[in-house]
Amino acid sequence: MRHLILAALLASNSALAVSLTLSSTDIANGKFMAKAQEFQGFGCSGGNQSPQLSWSGAPAGTAAFAIMVHDPDAPTGSGWWHWQLVNIPKDVTSIAAGAMAPAGSQQMNNDYGAKGFGGACPPPKHGVHRYQFTVHALSQKLELPENASGALTGYMVKAHSLASSTIEALYQRD
């Protein structure tokens, strides 16, 4: 009997657990992004503006956050990193559209070779690309060299991620 009561208590606590949730006023799952989120360069003429992002439900022990934006459909063999922002202070839970990196955070080089957000710019007539905007709650601040590769940054983020939430937005160039 005692085991049944304990199991019921554990199940009810799990049901009440808050999970990390990512939301945005600018992008949505399965929806096409606006021209504002398109890159400026490489044949693209968009606004190169990062979307507004907000998150809630960080697990206990969260020391910092990371935002990772990846296009797995880029014809590179490894996708394309559009944004890697790490060590966002744990008290920051949103970023305005086009905002600068919060104080204390670290911008890594994107695959365009620049720090900060690099918008969507799939090859013309390459079909629909998926852009995975993911926030990670990190168990610790990351120690990364200034010129860390996207692969190293991704590895360290995943190694210290307590929870994550993703919005997968779409983009296509004709």
CYANA upper distance limits for C-alpha pairs under 8 A (distance plus 0.5 A):
  1 MET  CA      5 ILE  CA      6.95
  2 ARG  CA      6 LEU  CA      6.71
  3 HIS  CA      7 ALA  CA      6.54
  4 LEU  CA      8 ALA  CA      6.61
  5 ILE  CA      9 LEU  CA      6.69
  6 LEU  CA     10 LEU  CA      6.68
  7 ALA  CA     11 ALA  CA      6.60
  8 ALA  CA     12 SER  CA      6.65
  9 LEU  CA     13 ASN  CA      6.68
 10 LEU  CA     14 SER  CA      6.70
 11 ALA  CA     15 ALA  CA      6.78
 12 SER  CA     16 LEU  CA      6.89
 13 ASN  CA     17 ALA  CA      6.76
 18 VAL  CA     57 GLY  CA      5.83
 18 VAL  CA     58 ALA  CA      8.20
 18 VAL  CA     59 PRO  CA      8.05
 19 SER  CA     56 SER  CA      8.40
 19 SER  CA     57 GLY  CA      5.57
 19 SER  CA     58 ALA  CA      7.24
 19 SER  CA     59 PRO  CA      7.61
 19 SER  CA    163 ALA  CA      8.24
 20 LEU  CA     55 TRP  CA      7.37
 20 LEU  CA     56 SER  CA      6.13
 20 LEU  CA     57 GLY  CA      4.82
 20 LEU  CA     58 ALA  CA      5.61
 20 LEU  CA     59 PRO  CA      7.63
 20 LEU  CA    137 ALA  CA      8.34
 20 LEU  CA    163 ALA  CA      6.87
 20 LEU  CA    164 SER  CA      6.67
 20 LEU  CA    165 SER  CA      6.53
 21 THR  CA     55 TRP  CA      5.88
 21 THR  CA     56 SER  CA      5.93
 21 THR  CA     57 GLY  CA      6.71
 21 THR  CA    164 SER  CA      8.21
 21 THR  CA    165 SER  CA      5.99
 22 LEU  CA     53 LEU  CA      7.53
 22 LEU  CA     54 SER  CA      6.32
 22 LEU  CA     55 TRP  CA      4.94
 22 LEU  CA     56 SER  CA      7.39
 22 LEU  CA    134 THR  CA      8.14
 22 LEU  CA    135 VAL  CA      7.29
 22 LEU  CA    165 SER  CA      6.03
 22 LEU  CA    166 THR  CA      6.89
 22 LEU  CA    167 ILE  CA      7.44
 23 SER  CA     28 ALA  CA      8.30
 23 SER  CA     53 LEU  CA      6.41
 23 SER  CA     54 SER  CA      5.76
 23 SER  CA     55 TRP  CA      6.63
 23 SER  CA    167 ILE  CA      7.93
 24 SER  CA     28 ALA  CA      7.35
 24 SER  CA     51 PRO  CA      7.76
 24 SER  CA     52 GLN  CA      6.02
 24 SER  CA     53 LEU  CA      5.17
 24 SER  CA     54 SER  CA      6.54
 25 THR  CA     51 PRO  CA      8.29
 25 THR  CA     52 GLN  CA      6.58
 25 THR  CA     53 LEU  CA      7.81
 26 ASP  CA     33 MET  CA      8.12
 26 ASP  CA     34 ALA  CA      8.47
 26 ASP  CA     51 PRO  CA      5.99
 26 ASP  CA     52 GLN  CA      6.41
 26 ASP  CA     53 LEU  CA      8.49
 26 ASP  CA     97 ALA  CA      8.41
 27 ILE  CA     31 LYS  CA      7.54
 27 ILE  CA     32 PHE  CA      8.08
 27 ILE  CA     33 MET  CA      6.46
 27 ILE  CA     51 PRO  CA      7.30
 27 ILE  CA     52 GLN  CA      8.50
 27 ILE  CA    167 ILE  CA      8.20
 27 ILE  CA    169 ALA  CA      6.74
 28 ALA  CA     32 PHE  CA      8.32
 28 ALA  CA    167 ILE  CA      6.73
 28 ALA  CA    168 GLU  CA      7.46
 28 ALA  CA    169 ALA  CA      6.27
 29 ASN  CA    167 ILE  CA      5.67
 29 ASN  CA    168 GLU  CA      5.32
 29 ASN  CA    169 ALA  CA      5.74
 30 GLY  CA    168 GLU  CA      6.58
 30 GLY  CA    169 ALA  CA      5.86
 30 GLY  CA    170 LEU  CA      6.72
 31 LYS  CA    169 ALA  CA      5.96
 31 LYS  CA    170 LEU  CA      6.25
 32 PHE  CA    169 ALA  CA      6.42
 32 PHE  CA    170 LEU  CA      4.95
 32 PHE  CA    171 TYR  CA      5.87
 33 MET  CA     37 GLN  CA      6.87
 33 MET  CA    169 ALA  CA      6.79
 33 MET  CA    170 LEU  CA      6.45
 33 MET  CA    171 TYR  CA      6.38
 34 ALA  CA     38 GLU  CA      7.76
 35 LYS  CA     46 GLY  CA      5.68
 35 LYS  CA     47 GLY  CA      6.99
 36 ALA  CA     46 GLY  CA      6.03
 36 ALA  CA     47 GLY  CA      4.77
 36 ALA  CA     48 ASN  CA      6.47
 36 ALA  CA     49 GLN  CA      6.03
 37 GLN  CA     46 GLY  CA      7.07
 37 GLN  CA     47 GLY  CA      6.55
 37 GLN  CA     48 ASN  CA      5.63
 37 GLN  CA     49 GLN  CA      5.52
 37 GLN  CA     50 SER  CA      6.58
 37 GLN  CA     51 PRO  CA      7.34
 37 GLN  CA    119 GLY  CA      5.68
 37 GLN  CA    120 ALA  CA      6.82
 38 GLU  CA     44 CYS  CA      7.36
 38 GLU  CA     45 SER  CA      7.48
 38 GLU  CA     46 GLY  CA      4.80
 38 GLU  CA     47 GLY  CA      6.44
 38 GLU  CA     48 ASN  CA      5.66
 38 GLU  CA     49 GLN  CA      7.88
 38 GLU  CA    119 GLY  CA      5.06
 38 GLU  CA    120 ALA  CA      5.04
 38 GLU  CA    121 CYS  CA      6.56
 39 PHE  CA     44 CYS  CA      6.21
 39 PHE  CA     45 SER  CA      6.95
 39 PHE  CA     46 GLY  CA      5.70
 39 PHE  CA     47 GLY  CA      6.95
 39 PHE  CA     48 ASN  CA      4.88
 39 PHE  CA     49 GLN  CA      8.39
 39 PHE  CA    118 GLY  CA      6.34
 39 PHE  CA    119 GLY  CA      4.44
 39 PHE  CA    120 ALA  CA      5.82
 39 PHE  CA    121 CYS  CA      6.15
 40 GLN  CA     44 CYS  CA      5.84
 40 GLN  CA     45 SER  CA      5.23
 40 GLN  CA     46 GLY  CA      5.64
 40 GLN  CA     47 GLY  CA      6.74
 40 GLN  CA     48 ASN  CA      6.08
 40 GLN  CA    119 GLY  CA      7.99
 41 GLY  CA     45 SER  CA      6.77
 42 PHE  CA    121 CYS  CA      7.90
 43 GLY  CA    121 CYS  CA      8.44
 44 CYS  CA    121 CYS  CA      6.52
 46 GLY  CA    119 GLY  CA      8.40
 48 ASN  CA    117 PHE  CA      7.88
 48 ASN  CA    118 GLY  CA      6.68
 48 ASN  CA    119 GLY  CA      5.37
 48 ASN  CA    120 ALA  CA      8.39
 49 GLN  CA     97 ALA  CA      7.11
 49 GLN  CA     98 GLY  CA      5.24
 49 GLN  CA    117 PHE  CA      7.82
 49 GLN  CA    118 GLY  CA      8.43
 49 GLN  CA    119 GLY  CA      7.28
 50 SER  CA     97 ALA  CA      5.94
 50 SER  CA     98 GLY  CA      5.28
 50 SER  CA     99 ALA  CA      7.83
 50 SER  CA    117 PHE  CA      6.46
 50 SER  CA    118 GLY  CA      8.29
 50 SER  CA    119 GLY  CA      7.60
 51 PRO  CA     96 ALA  CA      7.63
 51 PRO  CA     97 ALA  CA      5.00
 51 PRO  CA     98 GLY  CA      7.00
 52 GLN  CA     94 SER  CA      7.99
 52 GLN  CA     95 ILE  CA      6.18
 52 GLN  CA     96 ALA  CA      5.06
 52 GLN  CA     97 ALA  CA      4.54
 52 GLN  CA     98 GLY  CA      7.93
 53 LEU  CA     94 SER  CA      5.98
 53 LEU  CA     95 ILE  CA      5.82
 53 LEU  CA     96 ALA  CA      7.14
 53 LEU  CA     97 ALA  CA      7.97
 54 SER  CA     93 THR  CA      6.19
 54 SER  CA     94 SER  CA      4.54
 54 SER  CA     95 ILE  CA      6.95
 55 TRP  CA     93 THR  CA      5.89
 55 TRP  CA     94 SER  CA      6.77
 55 TRP  CA    135 VAL  CA      8.12
 56 SER  CA     93 THR  CA      7.16
 58 ALA  CA     62 THR  CA      7.05
 58 ALA  CA    137 ALA  CA      6.78
 58 ALA  CA    163 ALA  CA      8.02
 59 PRO  CA    137 ALA  CA      7.85
 59 PRO  CA    162 LEU  CA      7.58
 59 PRO  CA    163 ALA  CA      7.68
 61 GLY  CA    139 SER  CA      6.56
 62 THR  CA     90 LYS  CA      7.20
 62 THR  CA    137 ALA  CA      6.17
 62 THR  CA    138 LEU  CA      6.00
 62 THR  CA    139 SER  CA      5.62
 62 THR  CA    140 GLN  CA      7.68
 62 THR  CA    162 LEU  CA      7.77
 63 ALA  CA     89 PRO  CA      7.89
 63 ALA  CA     90 LYS  CA      6.07
 63 ALA  CA    137 ALA  CA      7.98
 63 ALA  CA    138 LEU  CA      6.30
 63 ALA  CA    139 SER  CA      5.81
 63 ALA  CA    140 GLN  CA      5.44
 63 ALA  CA    141 LYS  CA      6.84
 64 ALA  CA     86 VAL  CA      8.38
 64 ALA  CA     87 ASN  CA      5.75
 64 ALA  CA     88 ILE  CA      5.87
 64 ALA  CA     89 PRO  CA      5.51
 64 ALA  CA     90 LYS  CA      4.89
 64 ALA  CA    137 ALA  CA      6.69
 64 ALA  CA    138 LEU  CA      5.68
 64 ALA  CA    139 SER  CA      7.54
 64 ALA  CA    140 GLN  CA      6.81
 64 ALA  CA    141 LYS  CA      6.34
 65 PHE  CA     86 VAL  CA      6.84
 65 PHE  CA     87 ASN  CA      6.15
 65 PHE  CA     88 ILE  CA      5.34
 65 PHE  CA     89 PRO  CA      7.09
 65 PHE  CA     90 LYS  CA      6.76
 65 PHE  CA    135 VAL  CA      7.29
 65 PHE  CA    136 HIS  CA      5.96
 65 PHE  CA    137 ALA  CA      5.21
 65 PHE  CA    138 LEU  CA      5.91
 66 ALA  CA     84 GLN  CA      7.79
 66 ALA  CA     85 LEU  CA      6.00
 66 ALA  CA     86 VAL  CA      4.72
 66 ALA  CA     87 ASN  CA      6.52
 66 ALA  CA     88 ILE  CA      6.56
 66 ALA  CA    135 VAL  CA      6.11
 66 ALA  CA    136 HIS  CA      5.61
 66 ALA  CA    137 ALA  CA      7.28
 66 ALA  CA    138 LEU  CA      7.64
 66 ALA  CA    157 VAL  CA      7.70
 67 ILE  CA     83 TRP  CA      7.78
 67 ILE  CA     84 GLN  CA      6.35
 67 ILE  CA     85 LEU  CA      5.62
 67 ILE  CA     86 VAL  CA      6.95
 67 ILE  CA    133 PHE  CA      7.57
 67 ILE  CA    134 THR  CA      6.14
 67 ILE  CA    135 VAL  CA      5.05
 67 ILE  CA    136 HIS  CA      6.95
 68 MET  CA     81 TRP  CA      8.24
 68 MET  CA     82 HIS  CA      8.28
 68 MET  CA     83 TRP  CA      6.08
 68 MET  CA     84 GLN  CA      5.18
 68 MET  CA     85 LEU  CA      7.00
 68 MET  CA    132 GLN  CA      8.24
 68 MET  CA    133 PHE  CA      6.45
 68 MET  CA    134 THR  CA      5.73
 68 MET  CA    135 VAL  CA      6.99
 68 MET  CA    154 GLY  CA      8.50
 69 VAL  CA     81 TRP  CA      6.56
 69 VAL  CA     82 HIS  CA      5.76
 69 VAL  CA     83 TRP  CA      5.41
 69 VAL  CA     84 GLN  CA      7.04
 69 VAL  CA    131 TYR  CA      7.08
 69 VAL  CA    132 GLN  CA      5.88
 69 VAL  CA    133 PHE  CA      5.04
 69 VAL  CA    134 THR  CA      6.79
 70 HIS  CA     79 GLY  CA      7.40
 70 HIS  CA     80 TRP  CA      6.13
 70 HIS  CA     81 TRP  CA      5.16
 70 HIS  CA     82 HIS  CA      6.22
 70 HIS  CA     83 TRP  CA      7.74
 70 HIS  CA    131 TYR  CA      6.18
 70 HIS  CA    132 GLN  CA      5.73
 70 HIS  CA    133 PHE  CA      7.38
 71 ASP  CA     79 GLY  CA      5.91
 71 ASP  CA     80 TRP  CA      5.55
 71 ASP  CA     81 TRP  CA      7.05
 71 ASP  CA     82 HIS  CA      7.84
 71 ASP  CA    129 HIS  CA      7.25
 71 ASP  CA    130 ARG  CA      6.19
 71 ASP  CA    131 TYR  CA      5.25
 71 ASP  CA    132 GLN  CA      6.88
 72 PRO  CA     78 SER  CA      7.51
 72 PRO  CA     79 GLY  CA      4.74
 72 PRO  CA     80 TRP  CA      7.01
 72 PRO  CA    129 HIS  CA      8.22
 72 PRO  CA    130 ARG  CA      7.25
 72 PRO  CA    131 TYR  CA      7.93
 73 ASP  CA     79 GLY  CA      6.34
 73 ASP  CA     80 TRP  CA      8.43
 73 ASP  CA    129 HIS  CA      6.00
 73 ASP  CA    130 ARG  CA      7.00
 74 ALA  CA     78 SER  CA      8.13
 74 ALA  CA     79 GLY  CA      5.22
 74 ALA  CA     80 TRP  CA      6.31
 74 ALA  CA    122 PRO  CA      7.29
 74 ALA  CA    129 HIS  CA      7.85
 75 PRO  CA     79 GLY  CA      7.20
 76 THR  CA     80 TRP  CA      7.85
 80 TRP  CA    111 ASP  CA      6.55
 81 TRP  CA    110 ASN  CA      5.89
 81 TRP  CA    111 ASP  CA      5.78
 81 TRP  CA    150 GLY  CA      7.17
 82 HIS  CA    110 ASN  CA      5.73
 82 HIS  CA    111 ASP  CA      6.83
 82 HIS  CA    112 TYR  CA      8.14
 82 HIS  CA    117 PHE  CA      6.46
 82 HIS  CA    118 GLY  CA      5.42
 82 HIS  CA    119 GLY  CA      6.91
 82 HIS  CA    120 ALA  CA      8.07
 83 TRP  CA    107 GLN  CA      8.49
 83 TRP  CA    108 MET  CA      7.94
 83 TRP  CA    109 ASN  CA      8.11
 83 TRP  CA    110 ASN  CA      5.97
 83 TRP  CA    115 LYS  CA      8.47
 83 TRP  CA    116 GLY  CA      6.47
 83 TRP  CA    117 PHE  CA      5.30
 83 TRP  CA    118 GLY  CA      6.84
 84 GLN  CA    107 GLN  CA      6.69
 84 GLN  CA    108 MET  CA      5.90
 84 GLN  CA    109 ASN  CA      7.74
 84 GLN  CA    110 ASN  CA      7.22
 84 GLN  CA    116 GLY  CA      7.77
 84 GLN  CA    117 PHE  CA      8.28
 84 GLN  CA    150 GLY  CA      8.14
 84 GLN  CA    153 THR  CA      8.15
 85 LEU  CA    101 ALA  CA      8.06
 85 LEU  CA    105 SER  CA      7.41
 85 LEU  CA    106 GLN  CA      6.28
 85 LEU  CA    107 GLN  CA      5.18
 85 LEU  CA    108 MET  CA      6.71
 85 LEU  CA    116 GLY  CA      7.86
 86 VAL  CA    105 SER  CA      6.27
 86 VAL  CA    106 GLN  CA      5.73
 86 VAL  CA    107 GLN  CA      6.99
 86 VAL  CA    108 MET  CA      8.21
 86 VAL  CA    142 LEU  CA      7.85
 86 VAL  CA    157 VAL  CA      8.48
 87 ASN  CA    104 GLY  CA      7.41
 87 ASN  CA    105 SER  CA      5.10
 87 ASN  CA    106 GLN  CA      6.51
 87 ASN  CA    141 LYS  CA      5.88
 87 ASN  CA    142 LEU  CA      6.90
 88 ILE  CA     92 VAL  CA      7.29
 88 ILE  CA    102 PRO  CA      7.06
 88 ILE  CA    103 ALA  CA      8.37
 88 ILE  CA    104 GLY  CA      7.10
 88 ILE  CA    105 SER  CA      5.05
 88 ILE  CA    106 GLN  CA      7.93
 89 PRO  CA    102 PRO  CA      8.22
 89 PRO  CA    103 ALA  CA      8.42
 89 PRO  CA    104 GLY  CA      7.05
 89 PRO  CA    105 SER  CA      7.22
 92 VAL  CA    102 PRO  CA      8.41
 95 ILE  CA     99 ALA  CA      6.92
 95 ILE  CA    102 PRO  CA      8.50
101 ALA  CA    105 SER  CA      6.90
101 ALA  CA    106 GLN  CA      7.99
101 ALA  CA    107 GLN  CA      7.61
101 ALA  CA    116 GLY  CA      8.32
107 GLN  CA    115 LYS  CA      6.15
107 GLN  CA    116 GLY  CA      6.16
108 MET  CA    115 LYS  CA      5.93
108 MET  CA    116 GLY  CA      7.32
108 MET  CA    146 GLU  CA      7.47
108 MET  CA    147 ASN  CA      7.58
108 MET  CA    148 ALA  CA      7.53
108 MET  CA    150 GLY  CA      8.27
108 MET  CA    153 THR  CA      8.44
109 ASN  CA    113 GLY  CA      6.10
109 ASN  CA    114 ALA  CA      5.47
109 ASN  CA    115 LYS  CA      4.81
109 ASN  CA    116 GLY  CA      7.30
109 ASN  CA    147 ASN  CA      7.49
109 ASN  CA    148 ALA  CA      8.22
109 ASN  CA    149 SER  CA      8.00
109 ASN  CA    150 GLY  CA      7.96
110 ASN  CA    114 ALA  CA      6.12
110 ASN  CA    115 LYS  CA      6.49
110 ASN  CA    116 GLY  CA      7.30
110 ASN  CA    117 PHE  CA      7.72
110 ASN  CA    118 GLY  CA      7.26
110 ASN  CA    150 GLY  CA      7.71
111 ASP  CA    150 GLY  CA      8.22
112 TYR  CA    118 GLY  CA      7.42
114 ALA  CA    118 GLY  CA      8.40
120 ALA  CA    131 TYR  CA      8.29
120 ALA  CA    171 TYR  CA      7.31
121 CYS  CA    173 ARG  CA      8.02
122 PRO  CA    126 HIS  CA      7.36
122 PRO  CA    129 HIS  CA      7.38
122 PRO  CA    171 TYR  CA      8.12
122 PRO  CA    172 GLN  CA      7.03
122 PRO  CA    173 ARG  CA      6.92
123 PRO  CA    173 ARG  CA      7.27
124 PRO  CA    172 GLN  CA      8.17
124 PRO  CA    173 ARG  CA      5.37
124 PRO  CA    174 ASP  CA      5.69
125 LYS  CA    172 GLN  CA      8.33
125 LYS  CA    173 ARG  CA      6.63
125 LYS  CA    174 ASP  CA      5.40
126 HIS  CA    172 GLN  CA      8.05
126 HIS  CA    173 ARG  CA      7.88
126 HIS  CA    174 ASP  CA      8.37
127 GLY  CA    172 GLN  CA      6.40
127 GLY  CA    173 ARG  CA      7.80
127 GLY  CA    174 ASP  CA      8.37
128 VAL  CA    170 LEU  CA      7.03
128 VAL  CA    171 TYR  CA      6.23
128 VAL  CA    172 GLN  CA      5.21
128 VAL  CA    173 ARG  CA      8.36
129 HIS  CA    170 LEU  CA      6.16
129 HIS  CA    171 TYR  CA      5.92
129 HIS  CA    172 GLN  CA      6.66
130 ARG  CA    168 GLU  CA      6.67
130 ARG  CA    169 ALA  CA      6.37
130 ARG  CA    170 LEU  CA      5.26
130 ARG  CA    171 TYR  CA      7.23
131 TYR  CA    168 GLU  CA      5.91
131 TYR  CA    169 ALA  CA      5.62
131 TYR  CA    170 LEU  CA      6.35
131 TYR  CA    171 TYR  CA      8.04
132 GLN  CA    166 THR  CA      6.80
132 GLN  CA    167 ILE  CA      6.38
132 GLN  CA    168 GLU  CA      4.95
132 GLN  CA    169 ALA  CA      7.02
133 PHE  CA    166 THR  CA      5.94
133 PHE  CA    167 ILE  CA      5.70
133 PHE  CA    168 GLU  CA      6.68
133 PHE  CA    169 ALA  CA      8.16
134 THR  CA    164 SER  CA      7.11
134 THR  CA    165 SER  CA      6.03
134 THR  CA    166 THR  CA      4.73
134 THR  CA    167 ILE  CA      6.99
135 VAL  CA    164 SER  CA      6.02
135 VAL  CA    165 SER  CA      6.10
135 VAL  CA    166 THR  CA      7.09
136 HIS  CA    157 VAL  CA      7.96
136 HIS  CA    161 SER  CA      6.27
136 HIS  CA    162 LEU  CA      7.71
136 HIS  CA    163 ALA  CA      6.29
136 HIS  CA    164 SER  CA      4.85
136 HIS  CA    165 SER  CA      7.34
137 ALA  CA    161 SER  CA      6.11
137 ALA  CA    162 LEU  CA      5.98
137 ALA  CA    163 ALA  CA      5.88
137 ALA  CA    164 SER  CA      6.76
138 LEU  CA    157 VAL  CA      7.65
138 LEU  CA    160 HIS  CA      5.81
138 LEU  CA    161 SER  CA      5.11
138 LEU  CA    162 LEU  CA      6.19
138 LEU  CA    163 ALA  CA      8.10
139 SER  CA    160 HIS  CA      5.89
139 SER  CA    161 SER  CA      6.77
139 SER  CA    162 LEU  CA      6.58
140 GLN  CA    160 HIS  CA      7.23
142 LEU  CA    156 MET  CA      7.65
142 LEU  CA    157 VAL  CA      8.16
144 LEU  CA    148 ALA  CA      6.78
144 LEU  CA    153 THR  CA      7.78
148 ALA  CA    152 LEU  CA      6.66
148 ALA  CA    153 THR  CA      6.82
149 SER  CA    153 THR  CA      6.68
150 GLY  CA    154 GLY  CA      6.45
151 ALA  CA    155 TYR  CA      6.55
152 LEU  CA    156 MET  CA      6.71
153 THR  CA    157 VAL  CA      6.63
154 GLY  CA    158 LYS  CA      6.61
155 TYR  CA    159 ALA  CA      6.53
156 MET  CA    160 HIS  CA      6.82
157 VAL  CA    161 SER  CA      6.37
